[in-house]
């Protein structure tokens, strides 16, 4: 029996980013950055602006800046840190998955 191939996202490879993400990161519009590095910067912003939920630190509040970055999520909402990639994946151009066994 053959093993099923599972999608694996390469988070370390620098790739082109959207204008919203480049503005958030203070990078030029043609900049490339890895998903890993961009995610670190987003978490740093959340920490620096005290957006973590005090009762449940896995969640954070979305302010006006993050609302622009996450697009489809309301400014008044609370989001899970565990799903940060799903909120930001539209900011990467030509996001492709590799397949691993």
N, C-alpha and C positions, 0 to 999 in steps of 0.2 A: 504494500500500500504506500503510495507516495504522500509525502507530507504536503500540507497546504502552504502555499506561499503567503506570507504576511507582509503588508505594506510597512515600510520603515522610512521615516522622514529624516533626511540628513540635516541636522540642526547646526552643524559646524561650518558648512560651506557658505561663504559670503555670496549674497544674491542681491539683485536690484530691489529697491523698496519703493513704496508709494510716496507721493508728495506729503501726505499727512504724517507718515512715520519719519520721513526725513526732516520735516519741520519740528516734530517732537524731539528728535535726537540732535537737532542743530547740525545736520549734515547737509551737504549739497544735494540737489535733486537727482543727480546721477550716481550717488554713492551706493556702494554695496556693503552690506553688513550681514552677519550670520544671525539666524533666529535666536541662537543662544545669547549672543551679545545684546541684541535688541531686547530680549526678555529680561536680562539682567538690569538694563536701564529702566524698563517699565517698573520692575519691582523696587528699584532704588527710588523712583519717583513716588511710588505708593508709600514707601517707608518715610521719605523725607517730608511728605505732605500729610502724614498721620491719617491715611485713608483706611488702614486696617481696622476691622471690627474688633473692638476690645473684648467682647465676649467670645467671639469665634474668629481667631486670627487667620483661618483659611479663607475668609471672605474680606472683601474690601469695597469701599464706596466708590462710585464713579463720579468724578467731578467733571467740569466743562472740558478740560483738556483731554481727559481719558475718553469722554463721550465722542469727541472728534475722531479719536484713534480707533475706537471700537465700533463706530458708526451705528449699528443696529440696536445698541443697548442704551437704555434711557439714562439720563444724567442722575436721576434720583435713585437708581437701582443699586443693588448690592450683588456683586459677582464673586464667583469662586476662583481662587488662585489656581486651583487644579486644572481649570479649563482655559487658562490664559492664552494658549496657542490657538484655540478655536475662535477666540475673540479677535485675534490679530492676524490670522492667516491670510485674509484678503489684502493685507499690506505688502505681500511679497509677490513679485511678478514671476509667472511660470513656475509655480510651486509643484514639484514632481516628487513622487514617492519611488523609492527603490523597493525591490522585493527580496525578502530573505526567507530562508526555510526555518 
